[in-house]
Amino acid sequence: MSRIGKQPVVIPSGVTVNVGGDNVLTVKGPKGELKQSVDRDIKVEMKDGELTFARPTDQIRHRALHGLYRAIAANMVKGVTEGYKKNMELVGVGFKATNQGNLLDLSLGFSHNIIFEVPKELKVSTAQEKGQNPIISLEGIDKQLLGQVAAKLRSLRKPEPYKGKGVKYVGEQLRRKAGKAAGK
């Protein structure tokens, strides 16, 4: 039995969970509403303020989906109650970030600025304090979308291992390399 899959998801007060036709899980809370379709083999049941998941057999596919959908449901419940936030840091001389609504204007050392449109489900804000690296803050209720957008932003200029220049998550530890040794 899957350790993750067999644990029930506790539904806090103020959150409503509905399992509709075609096994669509809908979670509504104070911050918004999320929907996720669940594989038809996985049985979703709401009982006594807890959401439980059951699988029909011990096939590898069913075992994988069992834990997956339980984790997704737990992330949805946390998203509509607390929300998720990721902070990204631009490390490099002249690197800048500004935003107008959900349009992010990034200056990452290329010959042109990069205009990145953040999905409307997420809130983006930028901060630049004197002597500090620019910070991009992403907030939203959908953990999967937030992580995907953050990974896309990071891929625009990955941190390089010698000086650490690039777009990185705040608190991320980079593996640094030594430069070439000085002459004899």
C-alpha angles and dihedrals in degrees: 000000000000112000092213097039096053094053113096121234109237112222112215122216114277093037122102122197123195129183106204134184118303087032095282113164114211121190120188124186143150093286099045147285132295131189130199129176113225124210111265092238094060114081116216118199131182114206133155095349092308131106115216132188127207132187126209100222143006094253114140091245093052092046091052094048093046095064093035097059093042090054092046091051092049090051090049092052092048091046096055092046105038106004128214132267133191126187122203128193128210109216116191143077110284095006109145139174129195131167137203107192105309096340111103118201110201127189104195104163097276123124090260138033118257116232109205121187112213114209114261091242089070131065117221129194133172130208131190119184122183111267092011132097117258113265127211115199120199120191132180147128098246109080093191095052092044092053092046094052092045091051090049091051090049091050091059088074114359116204109264119224100235105056099004094238117160143060113317139165115261107261094018114144111222124206104237127202129207116249121239114296120258119262122277 
